[in-house]
Each structure stands twice: as C-alpha cells, then as structure tokens.
Amino acid sequence: MKLYNAEFSGNCYKVRLLLSLLDIDREIVPIDIINKEHKSPKYLSKNPLGELPALEDGAHTLRDSQAILVYLAKKYGKDVWLPNNAKEMALVTQWLSTACNDIARGPMDARAHYKFKFDVDIKKAREKSISILTVIDKHLAAREWLELNRATIADIACFPYIALAHEGNISLEPYTNIQKWIGNIKKLPNYIPMPGLD
Ligand SMILES: N[C@@H](CCC(=O)N[C@@H](CS)C(=O)NCC(=O)O)C(=O)O
C-alpha cells in the first residue's frame, strides 16, 4: 500500500495516523507540493483533483482523506473504527463532514493563512474556528470521544487541524474539553505526531 504524502499536511497526517494505529504496512511516497508535483501529469493520474493525500492499494487509488479513513477502517479496523450499525455509522460520518467543512474552513484555513501565506479570508476563518471549536468543546463536556465512547475515525478526521489550531493563531486555551480530548488521542497505542504537534 502506498500513501502519497506531504509531511506538513494535516489531511495526510490523519491517514498516516490511522495507518499507524492499525499497524498497517505502508510505503510513504513524498510529493513536493512547493514545486507543484501534485499538479504533474503523473500525480494527476493518481488523483485528478491534484490534492494530497491519495492512497494506492493494489490496482486502485483513492483520494480524499475522509474516504481513505473509511476504506482503512472497513478493510483493517473490523467494526471498531467505523461500525456497521446504521445509527452508529451515521454518528461517526457526521464528523467526517465536519472535518472537511467547518474545520477545513476554520482552523485549517487560518493555519494556511499564517503558516503558508495562503490568500484566505482570515476574519471568516477565525469566526468559523471559534464557532466550531465552541460547539465541539460543548459536545465533549459529557464525553471523552466524539462518539460511541471510544476512538473512531470521527476523532481521527477532526483531530489534526484542531490540534494544529495554534499555527493559525487560534488559541485552544478556552476549550478545556478539547484539550482533554487531544490528550486522549495522544495516548492511543501507536500514536504518532506530525510537525507542529509535540
Ligand atoms: N478534502 C480533501 C482536501 C485535500 C487537500 O486540500 N489537500 C491539500 C493538502 S492538505 C492539497 O493538496 N493542497 C494543494 C492544492 O490544493 O493545490 C481531503 O480531505 O483529502
């Protein structure tokens, strides 16, 4: 299995993290985003959207970090990381949407602005960050994990850009339940960090 990867990407990191938690053998293929390797014909043949990550498993290649988490969870994670029960599956899946919508337009965009000088509407990204972090902190007041009283791909999908919020000048200090949740994830067996996370 090959993961097309950029080390500083939170979307790639969530896949690296689940691969490690599930102890899956993989080859990491570095893609040089700075020099636009992700827009080269060779990489576009893997992911026509020209985005990272992509995961190649045998003859097929998958794009989108959330879809890749689903694939790995279903293929290697038994019923633990993404259950088959309709209600439980929906509870986990709603957070995959939150990861690629509210969290991407909030703390991920704020980080892109400050760390990579991307042209984003930083006022909007800050507002979005505060609103989604407030909701998640309240949700976590009564629980240790986002759903099902255990770690699932809901936590893995939402974790990177929340834990990296400081790189977008968003402080997590007011969000004490989120801080505890981050601590819980860091204690998972086979947890690995990424640049920016200790
Ligand atoms: N929804 C996609 C978003 C992927 C994405 O935006 N990847 C970034 C790296 S974190 C990227 O490739 N950016 C380069 C570009 O879009 O040109 C996912 O979750 O995989």
The ligand as a MOL file (V3000), in Angstrom:
LIG
                    3D

  0  0  0     0  0            999 V3000
M  V30 BEGIN CTAB
M  V30 COUNTS 20 19 0 0 0
M  V30 BEGIN ATOM
M  V30 1 N -10.9660 17.0720 1.0610 0
M  V30 2 C -9.5960 16.7600 0.7260 0
M  V30 3 C -8.7590 18.0270 0.7790 0
M  V30 4 C -7.3540 17.7580 0.3280 0
M  V30 5 C -6.4820 18.9910 0.3560 0
M  V30 6 O -6.9640 20.1380 0.3640 0
M  V30 7 N -5.1850 18.7410 0.3570 0
M  V30 8 C -4.2230 19.7970 0.3950 0
M  V30 9 C -3.0840 19.4090 1.3150 0
M  V30 10 S -3.6670 19.3990 2.9810 0
M  V30 11 C -3.6580 19.9800 -1.0060 0
M  V30 12 O -3.3840 19.0260 -1.7020 0
M  V30 13 N -3.4630 21.2410 -1.3860 0
M  V30 14 C -2.8200 21.5780 -2.6060 0
M  V30 15 C -3.7480 22.1230 -3.6280 0
M  V30 16 O -4.9830 22.0390 -3.4720 0
M  V30 17 O -3.2230 22.6400 -4.6270 0
M  V30 18 C -9.0490 15.7050 1.6990 0
M  V30 19 O -9.5370 15.6610 2.8310 0
M  V30 20 O -8.1850 14.9150 1.3180 0
M  V30 END ATOM
M  V30 BEGIN BOND
M  V30 1 1 1 2
M  V30 2 1 2 3
M  V30 3 1 2 18
M  V30 4 1 3 4
M  V30 5 1 4 5
M  V30 6 2 5 6
M  V30 7 1 5 7
M  V30 8 1 7 8
M  V30 9 1 8 9
M  V30 10 1 8 11
M  V30 11 1 9 10
M  V30 12 2 11 12
M  V30 13 1 11 13
M  V30 14 1 13 14
M  V30 15 1 14 15
M  V30 16 2 15 16
M  V30 17 1 15 17
M  V30 18 2 18 19
M  V30 19 1 18 20
M  V30 END BOND
M  V30 END CTAB
M  END
